[in-house]
């Protein structure tokens, strides 16, 4: 039975339960169950590998003791065990991060989790379905990616404004071109369900890990922060599955909550790969964590400042950002000036409209930059849609090979490690170079169209609709900007009489 059909039948069982209302709750329910199953699969491995191993949570809450037996407790008895024992005890676990880090991870995972199901017999059916997946089997462990895709598709249809998950092809391309090394700290300040972190982990492991000591080093390299409970729980599970025994570096918090000036040298990182939320605005007061001239409530702009601050000198980043960041004015202009003075923005990859379809039609770009040298020139690469494809969509998503043309152009050399040095780049119908003087002349407007393309008149209704939606999204962003500018202009200045 395929993973997606297991997940589908679990969701069908949950639909019969009066306590579970809608996709978001079904996902919340599935997430804590998955976490406990995966956590226990890893426990079995650690017990096998280590003498005198001590379990980090009370024995009776390990999956094997209450869930693994298909004929085990069910009905009211199961509900009472979960609601009266398992949840309160895991939420209140005494597990200091230094003494019992895996216990701490379990406690964090349960901090905001909830058992929505009210029918213990249906809950037993869900658990038995989950037991059809064996996470100790490496083949099945890789299939967790499929569960993820399925969960994320549902999460997206449950829909949260300004929140979409990065297509796997884009994540993998970014990680390949950034090429994180063994021992480098890798950070995603808005890590969602951990796509960039998992991909970075796989990249380092596949290219640079040769020993058990290397694997221990790699486990310490990955850092992430996620504001929302459900993606954080999924990210923690994802990290466990990738072999990070103690994913304490994946924190449940809002990265923007901390004043920019209070980030210390030891907080700085070598590599940042991220797709921060955009189109949304932050809650009141968050902007006060940023210098007054750069204050805004547009989330993507705050994250861009944070990334510039948190990168080490010679650190490198790849960030997915909307067109609005490229052409926006006001505070956006100041942030772009800061970026170009503090970092070398060497490449902007312009993605086709529909990469994030159907969740948003906002046009997006990947900005690649390195900290420590000012920008002299920016190379642009406009990624074309594949032949015969009018737009990417749910059934025809973007694939890694669609980025091959950009990878081939990136630099001279036969191997990826040669290409990523960006030697001897050439212009072509998709690629062009813009000097810093021209960008300054344009008042730091980075929305520079492909000079090789003539204006094409489009009559295709699907494309026209996508363009219209993109324009509406841009208008919405501009409206937010104007609100920000007006709010700043109308706010009483310090020292004024009231």
C-alpha positions in Angstrom: 0.0 0.0 0.0 1.4 3.4 -0.9 2.2 6.0 1.7 -0.3 8.5 0.2 -3.1 5.9 0.3 -2.3 5.2 4.0 -2.5 8.9 4.7 -5.7 9.2 2.7 -7.4 6.3 4.6 -6.2 7.9 7.9 -7.9 11.2 6.9 -11.1 9.3 5.9 -11.2 7.6 9.4 -10.7 11.0 11.1 -13.6 12.5 9.1 -15.9 10.2 11.0 -14.8 11.6 14.3 -16.9 14.4 15.8 -14.0 16.1 17.5 -11.9 16.7 14.4 -13.0 19.7 12.4 -11.3 20.5 9.1 -7.8 19.9 7.5 -5.8 21.9 10.0 -7.0 19.8 12.9 -6.6 16.5 11.0 -3.0 17.5 10.3 -2.4 18.5 13.9 -3.7 15.1 15.0 -1.6 13.2 12.5 1.5 15.3 13.4 1.8 14.4 17.1 1.1 10.7 16.3 3.8 10.7 13.6 6.2 12.4 16.0 5.8 9.7 18.6 6.1 6.9 16.1 9.2 8.3 14.5 10.7 9.2 18.0 10.3 5.6 19.1 11.8 4.2 15.9 14.9 6.3 16.6 14.9 5.2 20.3 15.1 1.6 19.2 18.1 2.4 17.1 19.9 4.3 19.9 19.2 1.5 22.4 20.7 -0.9 20.0 23.8 1.3 19.5 24.5 2.4 23.0 25.1 0.4 26.2 23.2 1.6 29.4 20.9 3.8 27.2 18.3 5.6 29.3 14.9 6.5 27.7 14.3 10.3 27.7 10.5 10.0 28.3 8.6 7.7 30.6 8.7 4.1 29.2 4.9 3.7 29.1 4.6 6.6 26.5 7.0 5.0 24.0 4.9 4.0 20.9 5.8 0.3 21.2 4.2 0.1 24.7 0.7 1.5 23.9 0.3 1.9 20.1 2.2 -0.9 18.3 -0.1 -3.8 19.2 -3.1 -3.8 16.8 -5.1 -5.5 19.5 -3.9 -3.1 22.2 -6.0 -0.6 24.3 -8.9 1.0 22.4 -12.1 2.9 23.0 -12.5 4.9 26.3 -9.5 3.3 27.8 -7.3 4.6 25.0 -8.8 8.1 25.2 -8.3 8.3 28.9 -4.7 7.1 28.6 -3.9 9.8 26.0 -5.9 12.7 27.5 -5.3 12.1 31.2 -1.8 10.6 31.2 0.3 10.9 28.0 -0.5 14.5 27.1 -0.3 16.1 30.6 2.9 14.1 31.5 4.7 15.0 28.2 3.7 18.6 28.4 5.0 18.8 32.0 8.1 16.6 31.6 11.1 17.7 33.6 13.7 17.6 30.8 16.5 20.2 31.0 18.0 20.7 27.6 21.6 20.0 29.0 20.7 16.8 30.9 18.0 15.3 28.7 18.0 16.9 25.3 15.8 14.3 23.7 13.3 14.6 26.5 13.4 18.4 25.9 12.6 17.9 22.2 9.6 15.7 23.1 8.3 18.2 25.6 8.7 21.1 23.1 6.8 19.0 20.4 3.9 18.5 22.8 3.9 22.1 24.2 1.0 23.2 21.8 -0.2 19.8 20.5 -3.7 18.6 21.1 -5.7 15.4 20.8 -8.8 16.4 18.8 -10.3 12.9 18.4 -13.2 12.0 20.7 -13.8 8.4 19.5 -11.2 6.0 20.9 -12.2 3.2 18.5 -11.5 5.4 15.5 -8.3 6.6 17.1 -7.2 3.0 17.4 -8.0 2.5 13.7 -5.8 5.6 12.8 -2.9 4.2 14.9 -3.2 0.8 13.3 -3.0 2.4 9.8 0.1 4.3 10.9 1.7 1.0 12.0 1.6 -0.1 8.3 4.6 2.3 7.8 7.9 1.1 9.2 10.2 4.0 9.9 13.1 1.8 11.0 13.4 0.6 7.4 15.6 3.0 5.4 13.4 2.7 2.2 10.3 3.6 4.2 12.1 6.4 5.9 12.8 8.0 2.6 9.1 7.6 1.8 8.5 10.0 4.6 9.2 12.7 2.0 6.0 11.5 0.3 4.0 11.8 3.5 5.3 15.2 3.8 4.3 16.2 0.3 0.8 14.8 1.1 0.6 16.7 4.4 1.9 19.9 2.9 -0.6 19.7 0.0 -3.3 19.4 2.6 -1.8 22.1 4.8 -1.8 24.4 1.8 -5.4 23.7 0.9 -6.2 24.5 4.6 -4.5 27.7 3.5 -2.8 30.4 5.5 -2.2 33.8 3.9 1.4 34.6 3.1 2.5 31.0 3.8 3.5 28.5 1.2 6.0 25.8 1.1 9.0 25.9 -1.3 8.8 23.4 -4.1 11.4 20.7 -3.6 13.1 21.5 -7.0 13.8 25.1 -5.9 15.1 24.0 -2.4 17.5 21.5 -4.0 18.8 23.9 -6.6 19.5 26.6 -4.0 21.3 24.1 -1.7 23.4 22.8 -4.7 24.5 26.3 -5.7 25.3 27.3 -2.1 27.1 24.0 -1.5 27.2 23.9 2.4 30.3 22.2 3.7 30.9 19.9 6.7 31.3 22.0 9.8 29.6 25.2 8.5 26.6 26.4 10.5 23.5 26.3 8.3 20.5 28.4 9.4 16.9 28.9 8.2 15.3 31.7 10.2 11.8 30.8 9.0 12.2 27.1 8.6 8.6 25.9 8.2 8.6 22.1 8.0 12.3 22.0 7.5 12.6 21.6 3.7 15.8 23.7 3.4 17.4 22.2 6.5 16.6 18.6 5.5 18.0 19.3 2.0 21.2 20.9 3.4 21.6 17.9 5.7 21.3 15.5 2.8 23.7 17.5 0.7 26.5 17.6 3.3 25.9 14.0 4.2 26.0 12.9 0.6 29.2 14.9 -0.3 31.3 15.4 2.8 30.5 12.9 5.5 33.0 10.0 5.7 32.9 8.9 9.3 30.8 8.7 12.5 32.7 11.8 13.8 31.7 13.7 10.6 28.1 12.6 11.2 28.2 14.0 14.7 29.6 17.3 13.3 26.8 17.5 10.8 24.1 17.0 13.4 25.3 20.1 15.2 25.4 22.2 12.0 21.7 22.6 11.4 19.8 25.4 13.0 16.2 26.6 12.4 13.4 28.7 14.0 9.7 28.3 13.2 7.0 30.5 14.7 4.0 28.3 14.1 3.4 25.1 16.2 2.3 22.7 13.5 5.2 23.3 11.0 7.6 23.3 14.0 6.4 19.9 15.0 6.6 18.6 11.4 10.1 20.1 11.2 11.3 18.4 14.4 9.9 15.0 13.1 11.6 15.7 9.8 15.0 16.3 11.5 14.6 13.1 13.6 14.0 11.1 10.5 17.1 12.6 8.9 19.1 11.2 11.7 19.5 14.3 13.9 19.1 12.6 17.2 18.6 15.8 19.2 17.0 18.5 17.0 17.2 21.1 19.9 18.6 23.6 17.4 15.2 23.8 15.7 13.4 26.2 18.0 9.7 27.1 18.3 9.9 30.9 18.3 9.7 34.1 16.1 13.2 35.0 14.9 12.1 38.6 14.5 11.2 38.9 18.2 14.8 39.6 19.2 16.2 43.1 18.7 18.6 43.1 15.8 21.3 44.8 18.0 21.2 42.0 20.5 22.4 39.3 18.0 26.0 38.4 19.2 29.0 37.3 17.2 28.4 33.7 18.4 24.9 33.8 16.8 26.4 34.5 13.4 26.3 31.7 10.8 28.1 30.6 7.6 25.1 29.7 5.4 21.5 30.9 5.3 19.0 29.3 3.0 15.4 30.4 3.4 12.1 31.3 1.9 10.8 33.8 4.5 7.0 34.5 4.6 6.1 37.4 2.3 3.0 39.4 1.6 2.2 39.3 5.4 2.7 41.9 8.0 4.2 41.3 11.5 2.3 42.0 14.7 2.6 45.4 16.3 5.8 46.1 18.0 8.0 43.6 16.1 9.4 46.4 13.9 10.7 48.2 17.0 13.4 45.4 17.1 15.0 47.1 14.0 16.8 50.4 13.6 14.3 53.3 13.2 15.2 54.0 9.5 14.6 50.4 8.5 11.4 49.8 10.4 8.5 48.3 8.5 5.8 45.6 9.2 6.4 43.8 5.9 7.8 40.4 7.0 10.1 39.7 4.0 11.9 43.1 4.5 12.5 42.4 8.2 13.9 39.0 7.4 16.2 40.4 4.7 17.7 42.8 7.3 18.1 40.0 9.8 19.9 37.8 7.3 22.4 40.5 6.4 23.1 41.0 10.2 23.3 37.3 11.1 25.6 36.2 8.3 29.3 36.0 9.2 31.8 37.9 7.0 32.3 35.7 4.0 29.1 33.9 4.8 26.7 33.2 2.0 22.9 33.2 1.6 20.2 32.3 -0.9 16.8 33.9 -0.2 13.5 33.5 -2.1 11.8 37.0 -2.3 8.9 38.5 -4.1 9.1 41.0 -7.0 7.8 43.6 -4.6 11.1 43.6 -2.7 13.0 44.3 -6.0 11.0 47.3 -7.1 9.6 48.6 -3.8 10.5 52.0 -2.6 10.8 53.8 0.8 12.2 51.5 3.5 12.7 48.8 0.8 15.1 51.1 -1.0 17.1 51.6 2.2 17.3 47.9 2.8 18.5 47.2 -0.7 21.1 49.9 -0.4 22.3 48.2 2.8 22.3 44.8 1.1 24.4 46.1 -1.9 26.9 47.9 0.4 27.4 45.1 2.9 27.1 42.1 0.6 28.0 41.0 -3.0 24.6 40.3 -4.5 26.1 38.3 -7.4 23.0 36.6 -8.8 19.3 37.1 -9.1 17.4 34.1 -10.5 14.0 35.2 -11.7 11.5 32.4 -11.4 8.5 31.9 -13.7 5.1 33.2 -12.4 3.6 29.9 -11.5 6.4 28.2 -9.4 4.3 28.5 -6.3 1.0 27.9 -8.0 -1.8 27.4 -7.0 -1.0 28.9 -3.6 0.2 32.3 -4.9 0.7 34.0 -8.3 3.2 36.5 -6.9 6.4 36.5 -9.0 9.4 35.4 -7.0 13.2 35.5 -7.3 16.1 33.8 -5.6 18.8 36.3 -4.4 22.3 34.8 -3.9 24.7 37.0 -2.0 27.9 36.8 0.1 28.7 39.2 3.0 31.8 41.3 3.4 32.3 42.8 -0.1 30.1 45.5 -1.7 28.3 44.6 -4.9 30.0 45.7 -8.2 27.7 44.0 -10.6 24.6 41.7 -10.5 24.0 38.9 -12.9 20.3 38.1 -13.7 19.1 34.8 -15.0 15.5 34.5 -16.1 14.3 31.0 -15.9 12.1 30.1 -18.8 9.1 27.8 -18.6 9.9 24.4 -20.3 8.8 23.9 -23.9 5.1 23.3 -24.2 4.4 24.2 -20.6 2.2 27.4 -20.1 2.4 27.3 -16.4 3.4 25.1 -13.5 0.5 23.7 -11.4 -0.4 21.1 -8.8 -0.3 18.2 -11.3 2.7 19.6 -13.3 5.0 21.1 -10.6 8.5 22.5 -11.2 11.2 19.7 -11.4 14.9 20.0 -10.7 15.8 19.4 -14.4 13.8 22.6 -15.2 16.7 24.5 -13.5 19.4 22.7 -15.5 19.9 25.6 -17.9 20.6 27.9 -15.0 23.1 25.4 -13.5 24.9 25.0 -16.8 25.2 28.8 -17.2 26.3 29.4 -13.6 30.0 29.2 -14.3 32.7 27.4 -16.3 33.6 23.8 -15.5 32.3 20.3 -15.9 31.5 19.6 -12.3 29.2 21.4 -9.9 32.1 22.3 -7.6 33.8 24.1 -10.6 30.6 25.7 -11.7 29.7 27.2 -8.3 32.9 29.4 -8.5 31.0 31.5 -11.1 34.0 31.8 -13.4 33.7 33.4 -16.8 30.0 33.9 -16.9 28.5 34.8 -20.3 25.4 36.7 -21.3 22.8 34.8 -23.3 19.1 35.3 -24.1 18.3 34.3 -20.5 21.2 36.0 -18.7 22.4 39.6 -18.4 24.7 41.7 -16.2 23.9 45.1 -14.6 26.6 47.3 -13.1 26.2 48.8 -9.6 26.2 52.4 -11.1 23.1 51.6 -13.1 21.4 50.2 -10.1 22.2 53.3 -8.0 20.9 55.5 -10.9 17.7 53.5 -10.7 17.4 54.3 -7.0 18.1 50.7 -6.1 15.2 49.3 -8.1 16.4 45.7 -8.8 13.4 44.8 -10.9 15.4 44.9 -14.2 13.7 43.3 -17.2 15.5 41.0 -19.6 17.0 43.2 -22.3 17.0 40.4 -24.8 13.3 40.0 -24.8 11.0 41.9 -27.0 7.6 42.8 -25.6 5.3 39.9 -26.5 1.6 40.4 -26.7 -0.1 37.5 -24.8 -3.6 36.4 -25.7 -3.7 33.2 -23.6 -6.5 33.5 -21.0 -4.7 31.4 -18.4 -1.6 33.5 -18.7 -3.6 36.8 -18.7 -5.4 35.6 -15.5 -2.1 34.7 -13.9 -0.6 38.1 -14.8 -3.7 39.9 -13.5 -3.4 38.0 -10.2 0.3 38.8 -9.9 -0.5 42.5 -10.5 -3.2 42.4 -7.8 -0.7 40.8 -5.4 1.8 43.5 -6.2 -0.8 46.2 -5.7 -1.6 44.7 -2.3 2.1 44.8 -1.4 2.3 48.5 -2.5 -0.8 49.3 -0.4 0.9 47.7 2.6 4.0 49.8 1.9 2.0 53.0 1.6 0.3 52.2 4.9 3.7 51.7 6.6 5.1 55.0 5.2 2.0 56.9 6.3 2.0 55.2 9.8 5.7 56.2 10.2 5.1 59.8 8.9 2.0 60.3 11.1 3.5 58.7 14.3 4.3 61.3 17.0 8.1 62.1 16.9 10.1 61.5 20.0 10.2 64.6 22.2 7.0 66.1 20.7 4.4 67.6 23.0 1.3 65.5 23.0 
